[in-house]
Amino acid sequence: MAPPTMDARGVVRLADKAAFLSDPAAYPGLGGEVKTIETHMSLVFLVGDRAFKLKKPVRFPYLDFSTLAARETYCRSELTLNRRLAPDVYLRVARLALTEEGALALDGEGEAVDWLVAMRRLPADRMLDALITTHGPETADVDRLAVALARFYDSAQRPLVSPDEYVRRLEAENSYNREILTRPRFGIDEARAQSLLDRMSQALSADRSLLEGRASGRLLVDGHGDLRPEHICFENGVIIYDRLEFSSVLRQVDPVDELAALATECARLSADWIGPRLLERITAALGWPVPGRLYPLHAARRALLRARLALSHLVDAEPRQPEQWAPLATRYLALAEQALDRISAG
């Protein structure tokens, strides 16, 4: 492989790092073909029984991976945080080095040019999203997930967040959603989006005291932060991984909110029975009161947030798979509408 090239700042280009990490020769003894998965924030290289995650040098309003030091810090944070729920999956932080000969080497001698999280590779066909889209998970699987999540929430740290700050965060999120979802360039029904955002604002206002009570009652936890079906694996029990590492604030959630987020994703995949079953099992296990309006309120919030994040891909200069984001956002708007209708009917 040709030596890597540097950008104007003397930094090895991401494209050269990706080319090196896509070559099986970078992983002696691990196997042959390397499969690459790209997300908005990372590149994941699957080889043999291992997965290596490289954080892109990106900066968004909610994260900053733009420096080498930041990427190392967040790799180490990811390792620590995720060993709580997936202790045998997150193995170590790996060093990508530039050798004296000018070649890249994983865990090699020389100057560190990046860092990766090394993980045990999980079976793709045992992920919750894969199970939903094939034959569907068994109710026993979902009940095992409920037990795992109940234990996690029961022992999770409870951050001190003032009621006013908590509600302001939710209102700010709706404002960010509005800024993206009402742009005419994205090819969605802006009038429908505007109406849903207005209804969301009204719901937040009407239930402000309920939301404030959750914060004042110290019911917020240091949660997962990104609980989705693709982050849940049924292998020898339940493995929950990819806990959000780059923002402690985004992990400060009401468990009902996080369960509504997971339920929204399951409903998008046509498994709308999973969310209510999880909520019922977890509230019973922990002795929580029935959340009432709180659950559909958070389901609507999460659906609007996911619609915004889908369309945000189209802000990129060269978006990946641009044809998929507007239809996906429209599906989330439909889910938000259904949840808001449940509040209205409540």
N, C-alpha and C positions, 0 to 999 in steps of 0.2 A: 504494500500500500504506500502511496506517495506520502511524504511528510506533510503534516498539517500546515495550513497557511494562517497568517495572523491578520486581524483587522487593523484599522488605522491606529488603534490604541495599543497594539502589540498583544492582543488577546486571541487565543485560538478560537476560530469561528465555530459556532454551533453546528454548522453543516459538516465540518470536519470531525467534530466529536461524534456526531450521529453516524457518519460513514464508518468511523473506526468501530463504534459499538454495534454496528449492524453486521460486522464481519465475524464469523465464528472463530477466527483466529484470536480474537480478543479474549476468548474464554477457554483456555486450554483445559481439556478434561471434562467439559460440561456438555458436549454434544455438538450436533451439527447446525441445522438451520436456526437462524435468528428471526423472530417475528417482532415487528415494531408496532407499537400502539402510540398514537399521538393524541394528546389532549390539549386544551387551551394553555395549560401550565407546564406540562411534562412530556417527556418521551420515555416510554417503558419498553425495555428490550427483554423479550422472553427467549430463553435458551436453556435446553435441557430441563432440569427441575428447578431452575432459578429465574428470578425476575429482577432486573436492575432499573431503577427509576432515576432519570436525570431531570432535574428541574431546569426549565428554560430560563434564560436571563431576561425575564419579562417584568414589567411594572404595571400594575393596575391600581385603581383607587383603594382596593382592599388587600393588596399584597405587593411586596417588592422583593423579587428574586434577582435584581439587576447586578448585584455584586457577588463575587466569589465568596466573601465572608458570610453574606446573608444566606447563600445556598448551603454552605456547610452548616450554619446554625440551624436552618430549618430541616435539613436532613437529620441532624441529631435529635431535634425536637420530634420529628415524625417517628423516629425509632423508639424514643422513650414513651410517647403518648400511645402508640399502637401496640406496644407490648402489654398494655393493660387488657385489651380484648383479644389480641392475637399473639400470644407470647412466643409461639414456636414458628411464626411466619416471618417476623421482622428480625433479620439475622445480624446485620452490621451496617456501618457506613463505609462504603468503598471509596478509594481515592483514585482519581484519574490523573495520571502524571505525564509530564513531558520530560523524556529522558535526555541525558546529555547528548545522545545521538540525534535528537530532534524528532523522536517518534513518540506516539502516545502509548501508554501502557496502563492497564487496570491493575491497581495495587502495586505499581512499579516504583522504582527509585527515580528521583528527580523532583522538579517543581510541580506542586499540585495545581492543576488547571481546572478541576471541577471535582464534585463529590456526587456520589450516587447512594441510594438506599438499596441494599441487597436483601432480597426476600426469597422465601420458599415459594415456588410457583404453585398456585392453587388450581384445581380442576375447573375449567371453564363451564363444563356441563352441570356443575353442582352449585353454580351461582343462582341466587333467587330469581334474577331476571331471566336467566336461561331456563330455569324450571317452569316459570310462568308461561314462557312462549313455546314450550314443548308440551309436556303432559300436565303441567301444573304441580306445585308442591303439595305434599300431603298435609292434612291438618295437623298431624303429629309433628311435622317439621316446623310449622308456624308456632305451635305450642312450645316447642323447644326454644325457638327464637324469643318468645315472650318471657320464658324463664331467664334466659341470658340477659335480656334487656332489663328485666325487673331487678336482677342482681346488680347490674351496672348502675342503674339509677339510684338504687337504695344506698350504694356505697360511694356514689360520686360526690365530689366536693361541691359545696353550695356557695357560689360567689355572692358577695354582697353587692347588689345592684339596686340603686334607689328606684322607687316606683316611677318617678317622673322621668328618669333617664331611660328606663326600660320602654315606656310608652313612646318617648321621643325617638328611640331607635326604630320602632315599628312604623311610626309616621314618616321618618326619613326614608325608610325602605320603600314605602308607597310613593314617595316623591321621586325617588330614583326610578322606580318602575314607570311612572308617568312620563318621565323625560324620554325614555326609550320607546315605550309602547305606543306613544301618540305621534311618533315621527311618520310622516306619510311615505317615506321612501321604502319601507320594509314590506309592503304588499300584504298587510293584514287589515282587518276591518277596524279602522281607528275609532270610529264612532262607538263600536261595541266595546273596545278597550277603554275608551274614555268613560263610558257608562259604568263599567265594572270597577274602574279605579275610583270613581265617585262613590259607588256603593261600598267599596272597601274603606274609604275615608269615613263614611257615615257609620260603618260598623265599629271601627276603631274608636270613634267618638262615643257612640252609644254604650260600648262595653269598656270604657276607660277604667271605671272603678273596678271591674272584674280583673282586668289586666294588671292594674296597680296592686290589687290584692295578692296576686300570684307572686309579685316581686317582694312586697312587704312581708309576706308570709314565708319568705326564704324558700320558695318552691322552685326557683331556677337552679339548674345544675351545670357543672362543667361537662357537657355532653359530648356526643360524637361530632356534631357540627356539619356532617354531610351524609346523613343516613339514607342510603338509596339501595334498591335491590341488588345492583351490581357490586355493592360493598359487603354483601352477606353471602357466605358460603356454607353449605351443609356438607361438611366433611368431618367424619368422626365427631359428630355433635354440631355445634354452630361456631363459625368463625366470623367475626365482624371486624373489618379492616378499613384502611384508608381514612382513619380519623383525622379531622382537619387540624393541621399543625401551624398554619401561618397567622392565625388570629384567635387569641383567647376570647375576644369579644364575641366572635361569631359562634363560639362553642358555648356561650352563656345562654342557655335555652331553657324554656319550660319543657319538660319531657312530653307533655301533651302536644306541644308544637312540633317536636321532633318526630313523634309518632304520626302526626298529621302529614308531615313531609313525606315519610315513608309510604303512608297510605295513598297519597296523591300519585306517587310514582307507580305503585302497584295498580291503581285504578287506570292510569294511562296505559298500562299493559293489559287491561281487561281482567284484572284480578281484584275487583273492588271489595271482595269479601275479606281480604287479608287484614286491612286496616282496622275495621271494627272488631275482628276477633282478637287482634293484638291488644287493642285498647281495653277490651273487656277483661282479658286475662291479666294484663299488667296492673290495671286499676284494682282488681280483686286481690292480686298478690301483695300489693303495697298498701292496701287499705285506703286508697285515694277516693275522694268523692267523685260521683259521676260528673264529668267536665261540662256537660250541657252545651251551651252556645260556644264555648271556648274551642271545641274541636273543629266544627265547621269554619269558624273564623280563621283559625290557623291553616286549615286546608285551603281556604280561598287565598290567604296570604301567600302560601307556598306555591300555589299554582301560578299566581301572578308573578312571583319572583322567578320561577322557572321559565315563564314566557319571556320575561325580560332578559334572562341570561341566554336563552336561545337566540333572540334577535341581536344580542350584543356581539355575537360572532360576525355579524354582517358589518360591524363597524371596522373590522380588521381590513387592512389594505388588500390582503389576499386570503379571504375566508376559506376554510376547509369545507367542502361539500355545501356550497351556498344554497343549493336547491332544497335542503332539508329543514332549514331553520324557521322559515315563515309557517309551513304546515305544522311543525312541532309547536311553535308558539300558539297557533290557533287551537290546537288540541288542549293546551294548558288553559287557554282562555275559556274553553268550554267547561273544563273541570272547575275553574274558579267560579263560573256562573252557577254551576250545580251546587257548589258549597254555599254561595251567597243566597241561593234560593232556599236552602235548608235553614239558614238563619232567619230569613223572612217568614218562613212557614212555622218557625219554632215557637 
